[in-house]
Amino acid sequence: MTNLDSKINGLLAGQSFIISTFKNITCSVERTGDGKTLRFVRTFENGSFEVYETTDFYFV
């Protein structure tokens, strides 16, 4: 299991963390409030964002 996998598996419902930042774009992963879904999000410099991936949350 990679360090990123460990961090994702450790997320509690409603938590998030930043995966990377490049050219004023921040990529993060968040677990939904009900804990059932992970969302991968790009946040842009102007504050807009896009969810570029969603997946059911399964503890590995």
mmCIF file of the C-alpha atoms, coordinates in Angstrom:
data_MODEL
# 
_entry.id   MODEL 
# 
loop_
_atom_site.group_PDB 
_atom_site.id 
_atom_site.type_symbol 
_atom_site.label_atom_id 
_atom_site.label_alt_id 
_atom_site.label_comp_id 
_atom_site.label_asym_id 
_atom_site.label_entity_id 
_atom_site.label_seq_id 
_atom_site.pdbx_PDB_ins_code 
_atom_site.Cartn_x 
_atom_site.Cartn_y 
_atom_site.Cartn_z 
_atom_site.occupancy 
_atom_site.B_iso_or_equiv 
_atom_site.pdbx_formal_charge 
_atom_site.auth_seq_id 
_atom_site.auth_comp_id 
_atom_site.auth_asym_id 
_atom_site.auth_atom_id 
_atom_site.pdbx_PDB_model_num 
ATOM 1  C CA . MET A 1 1  ? 0.000   0.000  0.000   1.00 0.00 ? 1  MET A CA 1 
ATOM 2  C CA . THR A 1 2  ? 1.379   3.422  -0.931  1.00 0.00 ? 2  THR A CA 1 
ATOM 3  C CA . ASN A 1 3  ? 1.494   6.450  1.330   1.00 0.00 ? 3  ASN A CA 1 
ATOM 4  C CA . LEU A 1 4  ? -1.299  8.051  -0.732  1.00 0.00 ? 4  LEU A CA 1 
ATOM 5  C CA . ASP A 1 5  ? -3.461  4.946  -0.278  1.00 0.00 ? 5  ASP A CA 1 
ATOM 6  C CA . SER A 1 6  ? -2.862  5.110  3.484   1.00 0.00 ? 6  SER A CA 1 
ATOM 7  C CA . LYS A 1 7  ? -3.891  8.764  3.620   1.00 0.00 ? 7  LYS A CA 1 
ATOM 8  C CA . ILE A 1 8  ? -7.032  8.118  1.589   1.00 0.00 ? 8  ILE A CA 1 
ATOM 9  C CA . ASN A 1 9  ? -7.978  5.090  3.707   1.00 0.00 ? 9  ASN A CA 1 
ATOM 10 C CA . GLY A 1 10 ? -7.509  7.224  6.827   1.00 0.00 ? 10 GLY A CA 1 
ATOM 11 C CA . LEU A 1 11 ? -9.986  9.893  5.720   1.00 0.00 ? 11 LEU A CA 1 
ATOM 12 C CA . LEU A 1 12 ? -13.007 10.228 7.954   1.00 0.00 ? 12 LEU A CA 1 
ATOM 13 C CA . ALA A 1 13 ? -16.385 11.331 6.608   1.00 0.00 ? 13 ALA A CA 1 
ATOM 14 C CA . GLY A 1 14 ? -16.200 15.000 5.618   1.00 0.00 ? 14 GLY A CA 1 
ATOM 15 C CA . GLN A 1 15 ? -12.388 15.192 5.566   1.00 0.00 ? 15 GLN A CA 1 
ATOM 16 C CA . SER A 1 16 ? -10.108 16.094 2.663   1.00 0.00 ? 16 SER A CA 1 
ATOM 17 C CA . PHE A 1 17 ? -6.456  16.683 1.879   1.00 0.00 ? 17 PHE A CA 1 
ATOM 18 C CA . ILE A 1 18 ? -4.387  18.177 -0.924  1.00 0.00 ? 18 ILE A CA 1 
ATOM 19 C CA . ILE A 1 19 ? -2.767  15.712 -3.313  1.00 0.00 ? 19 ILE A CA 1 
ATOM 20 C CA . SER A 1 20 ? -0.803  18.227 -5.394  1.00 0.00 ? 20 SER A CA 1 
ATOM 21 C CA . THR A 1 21 ? -0.491  21.831 -6.508  1.00 0.00 ? 21 THR A CA 1 
ATOM 22 C CA . PHE A 1 22 ? 0.818   22.944 -9.913  1.00 0.00 ? 22 PHE A CA 1 
ATOM 23 C CA . LYS A 1 23 ? 0.521   26.303 -11.679 1.00 0.00 ? 23 LYS A CA 1 
ATOM 24 C CA . ASN A 1 24 ? -2.081  27.578 -9.187  1.00 0.00 ? 24 ASN A CA 1 
ATOM 25 C CA . ILE A 1 25 ? -4.267  24.493 -9.603  1.00 0.00 ? 25 ILE A CA 1 
ATOM 26 C CA . THR A 1 26 ? -4.781  22.410 -6.470  1.00 0.00 ? 26 THR A CA 1 
ATOM 27 C CA . CYS A 1 27 ? -5.868  18.781 -6.637  1.00 0.00 ? 27 CYS A CA 1 
ATOM 28 C CA . SER A 1 28 ? -7.457  17.290 -3.557  1.00 0.00 ? 28 SER A CA 1 
ATOM 29 C CA . VAL A 1 29 ? -9.374  14.221 -2.471  1.00 0.00 ? 29 VAL A CA 1 
ATOM 30 C CA . GLU A 1 30 ? -12.373 14.409 -0.159  1.00 0.00 ? 30 GLU A CA 1 
ATOM 31 C CA . ARG A 1 31 ? -14.645 11.895 1.479   1.00 0.00 ? 31 ARG A CA 1 
ATOM 32 C CA . THR A 1 32 ? -18.316 12.816 1.455   1.00 0.00 ? 32 THR A CA 1 
ATOM 33 C CA . GLY A 1 33 ? -20.184 13.578 4.658   1.00 0.00 ? 33 GLY A CA 1 
ATOM 34 C CA . ASP A 1 34 ? -21.897 10.203 4.621   1.00 0.00 ? 34 ASP A CA 1 
ATOM 35 C CA . GLY A 1 35 ? -18.499 8.535  4.114   1.00 0.00 ? 35 GLY A CA 1 
ATOM 36 C CA . LYS A 1 36 ? -19.613 6.492  1.103   1.00 0.00 ? 36 LYS A CA 1 
ATOM 37 C CA . THR A 1 37 ? -17.922 8.361  -1.766  1.00 0.00 ? 37 THR A CA 1 
ATOM 38 C CA . LEU A 1 38 ? -14.520 9.809  -2.609  1.00 0.00 ? 38 LEU A CA 1 
ATOM 39 C CA . ARG A 1 39 ? -14.319 12.879 -4.837  1.00 0.00 ? 39 ARG A CA 1 
ATOM 40 C CA . PHE A 1 40 ? -11.184 14.044 -6.593  1.00 0.00 ? 40 PHE A CA 1 
ATOM 41 C CA . VAL A 1 41 ? -11.345 17.802 -7.115  1.00 0.00 ? 41 VAL A CA 1 
ATOM 42 C CA . ARG A 1 42 ? -9.342  20.416 -9.057  1.00 0.00 ? 42 ARG A CA 1 
ATOM 43 C CA . THR A 1 43 ? -9.559  23.916 -7.597  1.00 0.00 ? 43 THR A CA 1 
ATOM 44 C CA . PHE A 1 44 ? -8.458  26.797 -9.804  1.00 0.00 ? 44 PHE A CA 1 
ATOM 45 C CA . GLU A 1 45 ? -6.864  30.117 -8.877  1.00 0.00 ? 45 GLU A CA 1 
ATOM 46 C CA . ASN A 1 46 ? -10.150 31.999 -9.317  1.00 0.00 ? 46 ASN A CA 1 
ATOM 47 C CA . GLY A 1 47 ? -11.895 29.718 -6.787  1.00 0.00 ? 47 GLY A CA 1 
ATOM 48 C CA . SER A 1 48 ? -13.817 27.630 -9.301  1.00 0.00 ? 48 SER A CA 1 
ATOM 49 C CA . PHE A 1 49 ? -13.505 23.865 -9.093  1.00 0.00 ? 49 PHE A CA 1 
ATOM 50 C CA . GLU A 1 50 ? -14.337 20.685 -10.922 1.00 0.00 ? 50 GLU A CA 1 
ATOM 51 C CA . VAL A 1 51 ? -14.902 17.182 -9.633  1.00 0.00 ? 51 VAL A CA 1 
ATOM 52 C CA . TYR A 1 52 ? -12.913 15.104 -12.096 1.00 0.00 ? 52 TYR A CA 1 
ATOM 53 C CA . GLU A 1 53 ? -13.434 11.671 -10.534 1.00 0.00 ? 53 GLU A CA 1 
ATOM 54 C CA . THR A 1 54 ? -15.827 10.068 -8.071  1.00 0.00 ? 54 THR A CA 1 
ATOM 55 C CA . THR A 1 55 ? -15.693 6.564  -6.698  1.00 0.00 ? 55 THR A CA 1 
ATOM 56 C CA . ASP A 1 56 ? -17.362 4.501  -4.011  1.00 0.00 ? 56 ASP A CA 1 
ATOM 57 C CA . PHE A 1 57 ? -15.258 4.393  -0.859  1.00 0.00 ? 57 PHE A CA 1 
ATOM 58 C CA . TYR A 1 58 ? -13.929 0.972  0.056   1.00 0.00 ? 58 TYR A CA 1 
ATOM 59 C CA . PHE A 1 59 ? -11.387 0.568  2.805   1.00 0.00 ? 59 PHE A CA 1 
ATOM 60 C CA . VAL A 1 60 ? -8.390  -1.290 1.346   1.00 0.00 ? 60 VAL A CA 1 
# 
